[in-house]
Amino acid sequence: MNTSPVRTSAPRIRLLVLDVDGTVTDARHEIPAATRQAVQRARQAGIRVMLATGRRYRDTLPVAAALGIETPLVTASGALVKTPSTHATLHRAAFGPGVIERVVGMIIAAGHEPVLYTDSYAEGFDFHCRQCDLPPAGEPGRGLQEYLARNAGLARLQPDLHAAVPPGVFAGFAMGPQDEMLALEKAIGAACPGQLSAHVIRSPRYRDWLCELAPAGVTKWSGIMAVAREWGLRGDEICAVGDDVNDLPMIRAAGLGIAMGNAVAEVQAAADRVVGTSDAAGIADVVEMVLAGLA
């Protein structure tokens, strides 16, 4: 594990961007005290701290509040950026004409259920789906069943979703076994070349894999830079920290890209530094490294 200080000739880090699951939160989905203290230390040193996550906006708010973060939240892997104090939308991605309709049809044809996000926090729900009654746990679809059971109150049921996709969809996903999600990702990419961003990751909370979908060019990094440019920040003044493949764009593009010790191998290989795990004060390592570079 390489936790040596950054070279002092590097540009000063002015923005620290943190993934949530597996980075800020530990294996119990809790925020360790050492992480809270490290974030506070960074903020006291004058470094802006931002969250960039695959989570829905509503699910990100408690994490931001626990860490005292008031900067815009980059959610849904970059597809939705909102201000937590007012819930104002700063950036919302949009699919090209007919793209999400085609993708929904492919998901259903492959035997999976589409879940589509809309910017509907103020209306009291977060996503659209065709049904909540799925096979019992332990059968195919178990991960999505768990997801819908936990989030049923935030769903807008639309049985004809395949025929009438709601306006304003900015992202979505399907959930299932890893091999099926990888096959779905490949098929959708071939059918819609250059029209969307897709990646397959292990669900941090549920017993399956996610094939996450967003419009072309939408990543955590694009969401981060939509805000950073308004602040007059360059990419080389940003430190980005994460653990899974949806963190790769920001880790590769940031001035300092850091992988958690629990990150998947591809992320660790792409990072400039690897620190401790989310269970072992890895964020404290990050903050120490960044502050050392300010000397």
Secondary structure as UniProt FT lines:
FT   TURN            8..9
FT   STRAND          15..18
FT   TURN            22..24
FT   TURN            27..28
FT   HELIX           33..44
FT   TURN            45..46
FT   STRAND          48..52
FT   HELIX           57..67
FT   STRAND          73..75
FT   HELIX           76..78
FT   STRAND          80..82
FT   TURN            84..86
FT   STRAND          89..92
FT   TURN            97..98
FT   HELIX           99..109
FT   TURN            110..111
FT   STRAND          115..117
FT   HELIX           121..123
FT   STRAND          127..129
FT   TURN            137..138
FT   TURN            140..141
FT   HELIX           142..151
FT   HELIX           152..154
FT   STRAND          155..157
FT   TURN            159..163
FT   TURN            167..168
FT   STRAND          171..176
FT   HELIX           178..191
FT   TURN            193..195
FT   STRAND          196..202
FT   STRAND          209..215
FT   TURN            216..217
FT   HELIX           220..228
FT   TURN            229..232
FT   HELIX           235..237
FT   STRAND          238..242
FT   HELIX           245..247
FT   HELIX           248..253
FT   STRAND          256..259
FT   TURN            261..262
FT   HELIX           265..270
FT   STRAND          273..274
FT   TURN            278..281
FT   HELIX           282..292
FT   TURN            293..294
//
